[in-house]
Amino acid sequence: MTKEEYEFEIEKELEGFRKIGYRSSLLAPAQVKAIVGKSISTLESDRMRSTGIPYIKGPGKKGGVLYRARSVAKWIVDREIKTA
C-alpha cells in the first residue's frame, strides 16, 4: 500500500466516525469502545501494557484518558486484512 493509499484509508475511517456522530478530534474511552468493539477494561489493560491505541492522559492522578480520532483510525487501518 502506498503512502497516499494509506492516508486515504485513514481519512475514510475518520469520515465513518463523523457519519456515526463522532465529530470531535478527541474521543472518550466509551466512544472508542463503540468504534473498535473492545471493552473499556481491555482498553485500560492495553494502556497498562503500553500496547494498543495511543492515548492522551490529562494532568494529575485523576486526569482522564482521551484518544485522538486519527490514532483510532490508524489503528483500525493497520489491523485490516487486505485480500486481493
PDB file of N, CA, C and O in Angstrom:
ATOM      1  N   MET A   1       0.847  -1.170   0.000  1.00  0.00           N
ATOM      2  CA  MET A   1       0.000   0.000   0.000  1.00  0.00           C
ATOM      3  C   MET A   1       0.894   1.235   0.000  1.00  0.00           C
ATOM      4  O   MET A   1       1.825   1.335   0.799  1.00  0.00           O
ATOM      5  N   THR A   2       0.610   2.166  -0.892  1.00  0.00           N
ATOM      6  CA  THR A   2       1.399   3.397  -0.941  1.00  0.00           C
ATOM      7  C   THR A   2       0.991   4.318   0.204  1.00  0.00           C
ATOM      8  O   THR A   2      -0.038   4.120   0.851  1.00  0.00           O
ATOM      9  N   LYS A   3       1.814   5.318   0.435  1.00  0.00           N
ATOM     10  CA  LYS A   3       1.515   6.276   1.499  1.00  0.00           C
ATOM     11  C   LYS A   3       0.196   7.008   1.211  1.00  0.00           C
ATOM     12  O   LYS A   3      -0.584   7.266   2.127  1.00  0.00           O
ATOM     13  N   GLU A   4      -0.046   7.336  -0.053  1.00  0.00           N
ATOM     14  CA  GLU A   4      -1.280   8.022  -0.427  1.00  0.00           C
ATOM     15  C   GLU A   4      -2.502   7.138  -0.174  1.00  0.00           C
ATOM     16  O   GLU A   4      -3.527   7.609   0.320  1.00  0.00           O
ATOM     17  N   GLU A   5      -2.385   5.858  -0.514  1.00  0.00           N
ATOM     18  CA  GLU A   5      -3.486   4.922  -0.269  1.00  0.00           C
ATOM     19  C   GLU A   5      -3.734   4.755   1.227  1.00  0.00           C
ATOM     20  O   GLU A   5      -4.877   4.672   1.676  1.00  0.00           O
ATOM     21  N   TYR A   6      -2.635   4.707   1.997  1.00  0.00           N
ATOM     22  CA  TYR A   6      -2.719   4.574   3.448  1.00  0.00           C
ATOM     23  C   TYR A   6      -3.449   5.776   4.050  1.00  0.00           C
ATOM     24  O   TYR A   6      -4.350   5.613   4.873  1.00  0.00           O
ATOM     25  N   GLU A   7      -3.056   6.982   3.635  1.00  0.00           N
ATOM     26  CA  GLU A   7      -3.697   8.197   4.140  1.00  0.00           C
ATOM     27  C   GLU A   7      -5.170   8.246   3.731  1.00  0.00           C
ATOM     28  O   GLU A   7      -6.017   8.692   4.504  1.00  0.00           O
ATOM     29  N   PHE A   8      -5.471   7.787   2.515  1.00  0.00           N
ATOM     30  CA  PHE A   8      -6.855   7.754   2.046  1.00  0.00           C
ATOM     31  C   PHE A   8      -7.689   6.831   2.932  1.00  0.00           C
ATOM     32  O   PHE A   8      -8.814   7.171   3.299  1.00  0.00           O
ATOM     33  N   GLU A   9      -7.145   5.670   3.274  1.00  0.00           N
ATOM     34  CA  GLU A   9      -7.861   4.721   4.131  1.00  0.00           C
ATOM     35  C   GLU A   9      -8.120   5.314   5.515  1.00  0.00           C
ATOM     36  O   GLU A   9      -9.193   5.121   6.085  1.00  0.00           O
ATOM     37  N   ILE A  10      -7.141   6.032   6.052  1.00  0.00           N
ATOM     38  CA  ILE A  10      -7.322   6.680   7.364  1.00  0.00           C
ATOM     39  C   ILE A  10      -8.422   7.729   7.279  1.00  0.00           C
ATOM     40  O   ILE A  10      -9.290   7.797   8.150  1.00  0.00           O
ATOM     41  N   GLU A  11      -8.386   8.548   6.231  1.00  0.00           N
ATOM     42  CA  GLU A  11      -9.415   9.583   6.065  1.00  0.00           C
ATOM     43  C   GLU A  11     -10.799   8.961   5.892  1.00  0.00           C
ATOM     44  O   GLU A  11     -11.792   9.511   6.367  1.00  0.00           O
ATOM     45  N   LYS A  12     -10.863   7.826   5.219  1.00  0.00           N
ATOM     46  CA  LYS A  12     -12.133   7.116   5.035  1.00  0.00           C
ATOM     47  C   LYS A  12     -12.683   6.663   6.399  1.00  0.00           C
ATOM     48  O   LYS A  12     -13.882   6.769   6.660  1.00  0.00           O
ATOM     49  N   GLU A  13     -11.798   6.164   7.254  1.00  0.00           N
ATOM     50  CA  GLU A  13     -12.229   5.764   8.606  1.00  0.00           C
ATOM     51  C   GLU A  13     -12.724   6.978   9.394  1.00  0.00           C
ATOM     52  O   GLU A  13     -13.752   6.906  10.068  1.00  0.00           O
ATOM     53  N   LEU A  14     -11.993   8.091   9.308  1.00  0.00           N
ATOM     54  CA  LEU A  14     -12.402   9.302  10.029  1.00  0.00           C
ATOM     55  C   LEU A  14     -13.768   9.788   9.541  1.00  0.00           C
ATOM     56  O   LEU A  14     -14.590  10.235  10.341  1.00  0.00           O
ATOM     57  N   GLU A  15     -14.007   9.703   8.253  1.00  0.00           N
ATOM     58  CA  GLU A  15     -15.309  10.090   7.703  1.00  0.00           C
ATOM     59  C   GLU A  15     -16.401   9.180   8.264  1.00  0.00           C
ATOM     60  O   GLU A  15     -17.507   9.637   8.552  1.00  0.00           O
ATOM     61  N   GLY A  16     -16.089   7.898   8.419  1.00  0.00           N
ATOM     62  CA  GLY A  16     -17.044   6.974   9.027  1.00  0.00           C
ATOM     63  C   GLY A  16     -17.376   7.359  10.460  1.00  0.00           C
ATOM     64  O   GLY A  16     -18.526   7.245  10.886  1.00  0.00           O
ATOM     65  N   PHE A  17     -16.374   7.817  11.208  1.00  0.00           N
ATOM     66  CA  PHE A  17     -16.614   8.281  12.580  1.00  0.00           C
ATOM     67  C   PHE A  17     -17.590   9.457  12.566  1.00  0.00           C
ATOM     68  O   PHE A  17     -18.515   9.518  13.376  1.00  0.00           O
ATOM     69  N   ARG A  18     -17.373  10.384  11.640  1.00  0.00           N
ATOM     70  CA  ARG A  18     -18.236  11.575  11.562  1.00  0.00           C
ATOM     71  C   ARG A  18     -19.667  11.183  11.225  1.00  0.00           C
ATOM     72  O   ARG A  18     -20.615  11.770  11.746  1.00  0.00           O
ATOM     73  N   LYS A  19     -19.824  10.195  10.357  1.00  0.00           N
ATOM     74  CA  LYS A  19     -21.165   9.766   9.954  1.00  0.00           C
ATOM     75  C   LYS A  19     -21.948   9.169  11.108  1.00  0.00           C
ATOM     76  O   LYS A  19     -23.176   9.260  11.133  1.00  0.00           O
ATOM     77  N   ILE A  20     -21.256   8.556  12.072  1.00  0.00           N
ATOM     78  CA  ILE A  20     -21.976   7.976  13.212  1.00  0.00           C
ATOM     79  C   ILE A  20     -22.028   8.931  14.406  1.00  0.00           C
ATOM     80  O   ILE A  20     -22.433   8.544  15.502  1.00  0.00           O
ATOM     81  N   GLY A  21     -21.614  10.185  14.183  1.00  0.00           N
ATOM     82  CA  GLY A  21     -21.802  11.217  15.201  1.00  0.00           C
ATOM     83  C   GLY A  21     -20.586  11.591  16.019  1.00  0.00           C
ATOM     84  O   GLY A  21     -20.702  12.417  16.924  1.00  0.00           O
ATOM     85  N   TYR A  22     -19.429  11.024  15.744  1.00  0.00           N
ATOM     86  CA  TYR A  22     -18.227  11.366  16.499  1.00  0.00           C
ATOM     87  C   TYR A  22     -17.443  12.417  15.718  1.00  0.00           C
ATOM     88  O   TYR A  22     -16.580  12.082  14.906  1.00  0.00           O
ATOM     89  N   ARG A  23     -17.748  13.686  15.968  1.00  0.00           N
ATOM     90  CA  ARG A  23     -17.155  14.776  15.203  1.00  0.00           C
ATOM     91  C   ARG A  23     -15.910  15.369  15.847  1.00  0.00           C
ATOM     92  O   ARG A  23     -15.149  16.073  15.183  1.00  0.00           O
ATOM     93  N   SER A  24     -15.692  15.098  17.116  1.00  0.00           N
ATOM     94  CA  SER A  24     -14.543  15.656  17.824  1.00  0.00           C
ATOM     95  C   SER A  24     -13.259  14.947  17.397  1.00  0.00           C
ATOM     96  O   SER A  24     -13.277  13.792  16.970  1.00  0.00           O
ATOM     97  N   SER A  25     -12.138  15.674  17.526  1.00  0.00           N
ATOM     98  CA  SER A  25     -10.852  15.044  17.210  1.00  0.00           C
ATOM     99  C   SER A  25     -10.348  14.206  18.380  1.00  0.00           C
ATOM    100  O   SER A  25      -9.403  13.432  18.227  1.00  0.00           O
ATOM    101  N   LEU A  26     -10.982  14.356  19.559  1.00  0.00           N
ATOM    102  CA  LEU A  26     -10.634  13.553  20.729  1.00  0.00           C
ATOM    103  C   LEU A  26     -11.837  12.713  21.138  1.00  0.00           C
ATOM    104  O   LEU A  26     -12.965  13.203  21.189  1.00  0.00           O
ATOM    105  N   LEU A  27     -11.580  11.448  21.426  1.00  0.00           N
ATOM    106  CA  LEU A  27     -12.652  10.513  21.766  1.00  0.00           C
ATOM    107  C   LEU A  27     -12.454   9.949  23.171  1.00  0.00           C
ATOM    108  O   LEU A  27     -11.332   9.649  23.579  1.00  0.00           O
ATOM    109  N   ALA A  28     -13.540   9.812  23.892  1.00  0.00           N
ATOM    110  CA  ALA A  28     -13.519   9.198  25.223  1.00  0.00           C
ATOM    111  C   ALA A  28     -13.436   7.679  25.069  1.00  0.00           C
ATOM    112  O   ALA A  28     -13.781   7.147  24.014  1.00  0.00           O
ATOM    113  N   PRO A  29     -12.982   6.977  26.108  1.00  0.00           N
ATOM    114  CA  PRO A  29     -12.910   5.512  26.032  1.00  0.00           C
ATOM    115  C   PRO A  29     -14.237   4.855  25.640  1.00  0.00           C
ATOM    116  O   PRO A  29     -14.233   3.867  24.905  1.00  0.00           O
ATOM    117  N   ALA A  30     -15.357   5.375  26.109  1.00  0.00           N
ATOM    118  CA  ALA A  30     -16.654   4.786  25.756  1.00  0.00           C
ATOM    119  C   ALA A  30     -16.925   4.907  24.255  1.00  0.00           C
ATOM    120  O   ALA A  30     -17.515   4.012  23.649  1.00  0.00           O
ATOM    121  N   GLN A  31     -16.491   6.016  23.664  1.00  0.00           N
ATOM    122  CA  GLN A  31     -16.659   6.186  22.223  1.00  0.00           C
ATOM    123  C   GLN A  31     -15.754   5.225  21.445  1.00  0.00           C
ATOM    124  O   GLN A  31     -16.168   4.635  20.447  1.00  0.00           O
ATOM    125  N   VAL A  32     -14.521   5.079  21.916  1.00  0.00           N
ATOM    126  CA  VAL A  32     -13.582   4.160  21.265  1.00  0.00           C
ATOM    127  C   VAL A  32     -14.111   2.733  21.375  1.00  0.00           C
ATOM    128  O   VAL A  32     -14.019   1.950  20.430  1.00  0.00           O
ATOM    129  N   LYS A  33     -14.660   2.409  22.529  1.00  0.00           N
ATOM    130  CA  LYS A  33     -15.259   1.080  22.735  1.00  0.00           C
ATOM    131  C   LYS A  33     -16.307   0.797  21.667  1.00  0.00           C
ATOM    132  O   LYS A  33     -16.339  -0.293  21.097  1.00  0.00           O
ATOM    133  N   ALA A  34     -17.167   1.782  21.395  1.00  0.00           N
ATOM    134  CA  ALA A  34     -18.222   1.604  20.393  1.00  0.00           C
ATOM    135  C   ALA A  34     -17.658   1.460  18.988  1.00  0.00           C
ATOM    136  O   ALA A  34     -18.226   0.745  18.162  1.00  0.00           O
ATOM    137  N   ILE A  35     -16.561   2.124  18.712  1.00  0.00           N
ATOM    138  CA  ILE A  35     -15.976   2.100  17.368  1.00  0.00           C
ATOM    139  C   ILE A  35     -15.219   0.802  17.111  1.00  0.00           C
ATOM    140  O   ILE A  35     -15.431   0.154  16.086  1.00  0.00           O
ATOM    141  N   VAL A  36     -14.336   0.416  18.037  1.00  0.00           N
ATOM    142  CA  VAL A  36     -13.443  -0.726  17.772  1.00  0.00           C
ATOM    143  C   VAL A  36     -13.949  -2.049  18.345  1.00  0.00           C
ATOM    144  O   VAL A  36     -13.425  -3.109  18.001  1.00  0.00           O
ATOM    145  N   GLY A  37     -14.947  -2.002  19.200  1.00  0.00           N
ATOM    146  CA  GLY A  37     -15.501  -3.240  19.731  1.00  0.00           C
ATOM    147  C   GLY A  37     -14.693  -3.874  20.846  1.00  0.00           C
ATOM    148  O   GLY A  37     -14.816  -5.072  21.100  1.00  0.00           O
ATOM    149  N   LYS A  38     -13.867  -3.078  21.516  1.00  0.00           N
ATOM    150  CA  LYS A  38     -13.131  -3.575  22.686  1.00  0.00           C
ATOM    151  C   LYS A  38     -13.798  -3.027  23.937  1.00  0.00           C
ATOM    152  O   LYS A  38     -14.315  -1.910  23.927  1.00  0.00           O
ATOM    153  N   SER A  39     -13.791  -3.794  24.999  1.00  0.00           N
ATOM    154  CA  SER A  39     -14.374  -3.303  26.245  1.00  0.00           C
ATOM    155  C   SER A  39     -13.463  -2.235  26.854  1.00  0.00           C
ATOM    156  O   SER A  39     -12.278  -2.152  26.532  1.00  0.00           O
ATOM    157  N   ILE A  40     -14.034  -1.436  27.724  1.00  0.00           N
ATOM    158  CA  ILE A  40     -13.252  -0.389  28.386  1.00  0.00           C
ATOM    159  C   ILE A  40     -12.142  -1.016  29.220  1.00  0.00           C
ATOM    160  O   ILE A  40     -11.040  -0.471  29.288  1.00  0.00           O
ATOM    161  N   SER A  41     -12.417  -2.153  29.857  1.00  0.00           N
ATOM    162  CA  SER A  41     -11.374  -2.806  30.652  1.00  0.00           C
ATOM    163  C   SER A  41     -10.228  -3.310  29.764  1.00  0.00           C
ATOM    164  O   SER A  41      -9.071  -3.296  30.186  1.00  0.00           O
ATOM    165  N   THR A  42     -10.536  -3.750  28.551  1.00  0.00           N
ATOM    166  CA  THR A  42      -9.485  -4.170  27.630  1.00  0.00           C
ATOM    167  C   THR A  42      -8.668  -2.977  27.163  1.00  0.00           C
ATOM    168  O   THR A  42      -7.445  -3.067  27.055  1.00  0.00           O
ATOM    169  N   LEU A  43      -9.335  -1.857  26.883  1.00  0.00           N
ATOM    170  CA  LEU A  43      -8.606  -0.640  26.513  1.00  0.00           C
ATOM    171  C   LEU A  43      -7.671  -0.215  27.648  1.00  0.00           C
ATOM    172  O   LEU A  43      -6.529   0.177  27.409  1.00  0.00           O
ATOM    173  N   GLU A  44      -8.172  -0.299  28.890  1.00  0.00           N
ATOM    174  CA  GLU A  44      -7.356   0.044  30.054  1.00  0.00           C
ATOM    175  C   GLU A  44      -6.166  -0.908  30.186  1.00  0.00           C
ATOM    176  O   GLU A  44      -5.044  -0.480  30.454  1.00  0.00           O
ATOM    177  N   SER A  45      -6.423  -2.189  29.996  1.00  0.00           N
ATOM    178  CA  SER A  45      -5.360  -3.189  30.065  1.00  0.00           C
ATOM    179  C   SER A  45      -4.298  -2.915  28.997  1.00  0.00           C
ATOM    180  O   SER A  45      -3.101  -3.009  29.268  1.00  0.00           O
ATOM    181  N   ASP A  46      -4.741  -2.577  27.788  1.00  0.00           N
ATOM    182  CA  ASP A  46      -3.799  -2.229  26.716  1.00  0.00           C
ATOM    183  C   ASP A  46      -2.935  -1.031  27.103  1.00  0.00           C
ATOM    184  O   ASP A  46      -1.738  -0.996  26.817  1.00  0.00           O
ATOM    185  N   ARG A  47      -3.562  -0.043  27.763  1.00  0.00           N
ATOM    186  CA  ARG A  47      -2.793   1.138  28.197  1.00  0.00           C
ATOM    187  C   ARG A  47      -1.753   0.751  29.237  1.00  0.00           C
ATOM    188  O   ARG A  47      -0.622   1.234  29.185  1.00  0.00           O
ATOM    189  N   MET A  48      -2.114  -0.105  30.176  1.00  0.00           N
ATOM    190  CA  MET A  48      -1.184  -0.515  31.225  1.00  0.00           C
ATOM    191  C   MET A  48       0.006  -1.292  30.661  1.00  0.00           C
ATOM    192  O   MET A  48       1.114  -1.211  31.192  1.00  0.00           O
ATOM    193  N   ARG A  49      -0.225  -2.039  29.590  1.00  0.00           N
ATOM    194  CA  ARG A  49       0.845  -2.820  28.968  1.00  0.00           C
ATOM    195  C   ARG A  49       1.566  -2.057  27.857  1.00  0.00           C
ATOM    196  O   ARG A  49       2.472  -2.591  27.217  1.00  0.00           O
ATOM    197  N   SER A  50       1.160  -0.808  27.632  1.00  0.00           N
ATOM    198  CA  SER A  50       1.736   0.031  26.554  1.00  0.00           C
ATOM    199  C   SER A  50       1.558  -0.613  25.186  1.00  0.00           C
ATOM    200  O   SER A  50       2.459  -0.571  24.349  1.00  0.00           O
ATOM    201  N   THR A  51       0.405  -1.201  24.968  1.00  0.00           N
ATOM    202  CA  THR A  51       0.051  -1.751  23.666  1.00  0.00           C
ATOM    203  C   THR A  51      -1.265  -1.107  23.242  1.00  0.00           C
ATOM    204  O   THR A  51      -1.874  -0.362  24.009  1.00  0.00           O
ATOM    205  N   GLY A  52      -1.689  -1.389  22.052  1.00  0.00           N
ATOM    206  CA  GLY A  52      -2.992  -0.886  21.625  1.00  0.00           C
ATOM    207  C   GLY A  52      -2.934   0.518  21.070  1.00  0.00           C
ATOM    208  O   GLY A  52      -1.909   0.953  20.545  1.00  0.00           O
ATOM    209  N   ILE A  53      -4.035   1.216  21.192  1.00  0.00           N
ATOM    210  CA  ILE A  53      -4.221   2.532  20.593  1.00  0.00           C
ATOM    211  C   ILE A  53      -3.511   3.597  21.426  1.00  0.00           C
ATOM    212  O   ILE A  53      -3.681   3.636  22.645  1.00  0.00           O
ATOM    213  N   PRO A  54      -2.708   4.473  20.780  1.00  0.00           N
ATOM    214  CA  PRO A  54      -2.083   5.575  21.521  1.00  0.00           C
ATOM    215  C   PRO A  54      -3.155   6.484  22.143  1.00  0.00           C
ATOM    216  O   PRO A  54      -4.231   6.667  21.574  1.00  0.00           O
ATOM    217  N   TYR A  55      -2.850   7.041  23.305  1.00  0.00           N
ATOM    218  CA  TYR A  55      -3.829   7.858  24.020  1.00  0.00           C
ATOM    219  C   TYR A  55      -3.167   9.074  24.644  1.00  0.00           C
ATOM    220  O   TYR A  55      -1.942   9.195  24.679  1.00  0.00           O
ATOM    221  N   ILE A  56      -4.014   9.971  25.136  1.00  0.00           N
ATOM    222  CA  ILE A  56      -3.565  11.179  25.829  1.00  0.00           C
ATOM    223  C   ILE A  56      -4.130  11.105  27.235  1.00  0.00           C
ATOM    224  O   ILE A  56      -5.307  10.793  27.415  1.00  0.00           O
ATOM    225  N   LYS A  57      -3.303  11.389  28.236  1.00  0.00           N
ATOM    226  CA  LYS A  57      -3.775  11.399  29.614  1.00  0.00           C
ATOM    227  C   LYS A  57      -3.760  12.828  30.119  1.00  0.00           C
ATOM    228  O   LYS A  57      -2.788  13.558  29.925  1.00  0.00           O
ATOM    229  N   GLY A  58      -4.843  13.221  30.766  1.00  0.00           N
ATOM    230  CA  GLY A  58      -4.928  14.552  31.350  1.00  0.00           C
ATOM    231  C   GLY A  58      -3.990  14.676  32.540  1.00  0.00           C
ATOM    232  O   GLY A  58      -3.486  13.670  33.040  1.00  0.00           O
ATOM    233  N   PRO A  59      -3.750  15.900  32.997  1.00  0.00           N
ATOM    234  CA  PRO A  59      -2.821  16.111  34.106  1.00  0.00           C
ATOM    235  C   PRO A  59      -3.349  15.584  35.444  1.00  0.00           C
ATOM    236  O   PRO A  59      -4.557  15.505  35.664  1.00  0.00           O
ATOM    237  N   GLY A  60      -2.432  15.233  36.313  1.00  0.00           N
ATOM    238  CA  GLY A  60      -2.784  14.800  37.663  1.00  0.00           C
ATOM    239  C   GLY A  60      -3.168  13.339  37.732  1.00  0.00           C
ATOM    240  O   GLY A  60      -3.261  12.646  36.718  1.00  0.00           O
ATOM    241  N   LYS A  61      -3.391  12.884  38.973  1.00  0.00           N
ATOM    242  CA  LYS A  61      -3.756  11.481  39.188  1.00  0.00           C
ATOM    243  C   LYS A  61      -5.119  11.146  38.582  1.00  0.00           C
ATOM    244  O   LYS A  61      -5.349  10.031  38.113  1.00  0.00           O
ATOM    245  N   LYS A  62      -6.004  12.121  38.602  1.00  0.00           N
ATOM    246  CA  LYS A  62      -7.361  11.867  38.122  1.00  0.00           C
ATOM    247  C   LYS A  62      -7.571  12.352  36.689  1.00  0.00           C
ATOM    248  O   LYS A  62      -8.706  12.473  36.230  1.00  0.00           O
ATOM    249  N   GLY A  63      -6.486  12.627  35.993  1.00  0.00           N
ATOM    250  CA  GLY A  63      -6.588  13.079  34.607  1.00  0.00           C
ATOM    251  C   GLY A  63      -7.240  12.013  33.741  1.00  0.00           C
ATOM    252  O   GLY A  63      -6.859  10.844  33.789  1.00  0.00           O
ATOM    253  N   GLY A  64      -8.212  12.417  32.960  1.00  0.00           N
ATOM    254  CA  GLY A  64      -8.930  11.473  32.114  1.00  0.00           C
ATOM    255  C   GLY A  64      -8.110  11.039  30.907  1.00  0.00           C
ATOM    256  O   GLY A  64      -7.134  11.689  30.533  1.00  0.00           O
ATOM    257  N   VAL A  65      -8.514   9.954  30.319  1.00  0.00           N
ATOM    258  CA  VAL A  65      -7.862   9.412  29.136  1.00  0.00           C
ATOM    259  C   VAL A  65      -8.710   9.760  27.922  1.00  0.00           C
ATOM    260  O   VAL A  65      -9.929   9.596  27.927  1.00  0.00           O
ATOM    261  N   LEU A  66      -8.045  10.242  26.890  1.00  0.00           N
ATOM    262  CA  LEU A  66      -8.693  10.522  25.616  1.00  0.00           C
ATOM    263  C   LEU A  66      -7.864   9.911  24.502  1.00  0.00           C
ATOM    264  O   LEU A  66      -6.651   9.742  24.628  1.00  0.00           O
ATOM    265  N   TYR A  67      -8.537   9.584  23.411  1.00  0.00           N
ATOM    266  CA  TYR A  67      -7.867   9.028  22.241  1.00  0.00           C
ATOM    267  C   TYR A  67      -8.052   9.991  21.077  1.00  0.00           C
ATOM    268  O   TYR A  67      -9.148  10.511  20.870  1.00  0.00           O
ATOM    269  N   ARG A  68      -6.997  10.232  20.321  1.00  0.00           N
ATOM    270  CA  ARG A  68      -7.136  11.031  19.109  1.00  0.00           C
ATOM    271  C   ARG A  68      -7.878  10.190  18.070  1.00  0.00           C
ATOM    272  O   ARG A  68      -7.571   9.014  17.877  1.00  0.00           O
ATOM    273  N   ALA A  69      -8.852  10.803  17.407  1.00  0.00           N
ATOM    274  CA  ALA A  69      -9.627  10.086  16.393  1.00  0.00           C
ATOM    275  C   ALA A  69      -8.714   9.533  15.305  1.00  0.00           C
ATOM    276  O   ALA A  69      -8.928   8.424  14.816  1.00  0.00           O
ATOM    277  N   ARG A  70      -7.699  10.302  14.926  1.00  0.00           N
ATOM    278  CA  ARG A  70      -6.768   9.850  13.886  1.00  0.00           C
ATOM    279  C   ARG A  70      -5.987   8.616  14.348  1.00  0.00           C
ATOM    280  O   ARG A  70      -5.727   7.720  13.546  1.00  0.00           O
ATOM    281  N   SER A  71      -5.614   8.561  15.622  1.00  0.00           N
ATOM    282  CA  SER A  71      -4.905   7.387  16.149  1.00  0.00           C
ATOM    283  C   SER A  71      -5.790   6.143  16.110  1.00  0.00           C
ATOM    284  O   SER A  71      -5.320   5.046  15.809  1.00  0.00           O
ATOM    285  N   VAL A  72      -7.067   6.325  16.414  1.00  0.00           N
ATOM    286  CA  VAL A  72      -8.004   5.201  16.369  1.00  0.00           C
ATOM    287  C   VAL A  72      -8.171   4.731  14.925  1.00  0.00           C
ATOM    288  O   VAL A  72      -8.155   3.531  14.652  1.00  0.00           O
ATOM    289  N   ALA A  73      -8.330   5.683  14.003  1.00  0.00           N
ATOM    290  CA  ALA A  73      -8.487   5.337  12.588  1.00  0.00           C
ATOM    291  C   ALA A  73      -7.245   4.616  12.069  1.00  0.00           C
ATOM    292  O   ALA A  73      -7.357   3.627  11.345  1.00  0.00           O
ATOM    293  N   LYS A  74      -6.067   5.109  12.437  1.00  0.00           N
ATOM    294  CA  LYS A  74      -4.811   4.485  12.010  1.00  0.00           C
ATOM    295  C   LYS A  74      -4.710   3.072  12.571  1.00  0.00           C
ATOM    296  O   LYS A  74      -4.294   2.152  11.867  1.00  0.00           O
ATOM    297  N   TRP A  75      -5.084   2.899  13.822  1.00  0.00           N
ATOM    298  CA  TRP A  75      -5.050   1.586  14.459  1.00  0.00           C
ATOM    299  C   TRP A  75      -5.948   0.606  13.704  1.00  0.00           C
ATOM    300  O   TRP A  75      -5.573  -0.547  13.492  1.00  0.00           O
ATOM    301  N   ILE A  76      -7.129   1.068  13.302  1.00  0.00           N
ATOM    302  CA  ILE A  76      -8.058   0.214  12.550  1.00  0.00           C
ATOM    303  C   ILE A  76      -7.469  -0.162  11.201  1.00  0.00           C
ATOM    304  O   ILE A  76      -7.493  -1.331  10.816  1.00  0.00           O
ATOM    305  N   VAL A  77      -6.939   0.827  10.477  1.00  0.00           N
ATOM    306  CA  VAL A  77      -6.372   0.573   9.145  1.00  0.00           C
ATOM    307  C   VAL A  77      -5.186  -0.379   9.244  1.00  0.00           C
ATOM    308  O   VAL A  77      -5.022  -1.256   8.396  1.00  0.00           O
ATOM    309  N   ASP A  78      -4.367  -0.212  10.264  1.00  0.00           N
ATOM    310  CA  ASP A  78      -3.193  -1.092  10.430  1.00  0.00           C
ATOM    311  C   ASP A  78      -3.577  -2.543  10.683  1.00  0.00           C
ATOM    312  O   ASP A  78      -2.781  -3.442  10.412  1.00  0.00           O
ATOM    313  N   ARG A  79      -4.765  -2.789  11.192  1.00  0.00           N
ATOM    314  CA  ARG A  79      -5.183  -4.146  11.521  1.00  0.00           C
ATOM    315  C   ARG A  79      -6.102  -4.778  10.503  1.00  0.00           C
ATOM    316  O   ARG A  79      -6.492  -5.936  10.652  1.00  0.00           O
ATOM    317  N   GLU A  80      -6.457  -4.024   9.459  1.00  0.00           N
ATOM    318  CA  GLU A  80      -7.301  -4.593   8.421  1.00  0.00           C
ATOM    319  C   GLU A  80      -6.532  -5.655   7.640  1.00  0.00           C
ATOM    320  O   GLU A  80      -5.341  -5.506   7.367  1.00  0.00           O
ATOM    321  N   ILE A  81      -7.218  -6.701   7.296  1.00  0.00           N
ATOM    322  CA  ILE A  81      -6.622  -7.743   6.463  1.00  0.00           C
ATOM    323  C   ILE A  81      -7.070  -7.485   5.032  1.00  0.00           C
ATOM    324  O   ILE A  81      -8.258  -7.543   4.714  1.00  0.00           O
ATOM    325  N   LYS A  82      -6.106  -7.203   4.184  1.00  0.00           N
ATOM    326  CA  LYS A  82      -6.402  -6.909   2.792  1.00  0.00           C
ATOM    327  C   LYS A  82      -6.345  -8.188   1.969  1.00  0.00           C
ATOM    328  O   LYS A  82      -5.399  -8.970   2.067  1.00  0.00           O
ATOM    329  N   THR A  83      -7.366  -8.382   1.166  1.00  0.00           N
ATOM    330  CA  THR A  83      -7.382  -9.523   0.254  1.00  0.00           C
ATOM    331  C   THR A  83      -7.507  -9.021  -1.170  1.00  0.00           C
ATOM    332  O   THR A  83      -8.083  -7.962  -1.419  1.00  0.00           O
ATOM    333  N   ALA A  84      -6.971  -9.779  -2.090  1.00  0.00           N
ATOM    334  CA  ALA A  84      -6.996  -9.360  -3.494  1.00  0.00           C
ATOM    335  C   ALA A  84      -8.326  -9.669  -4.126  1.00  0.00           C
ATOM    336  O   ALA A  84      -8.529  -9.385  -5.307  1.00  0.00           O
TER     337      ALA A  84
END
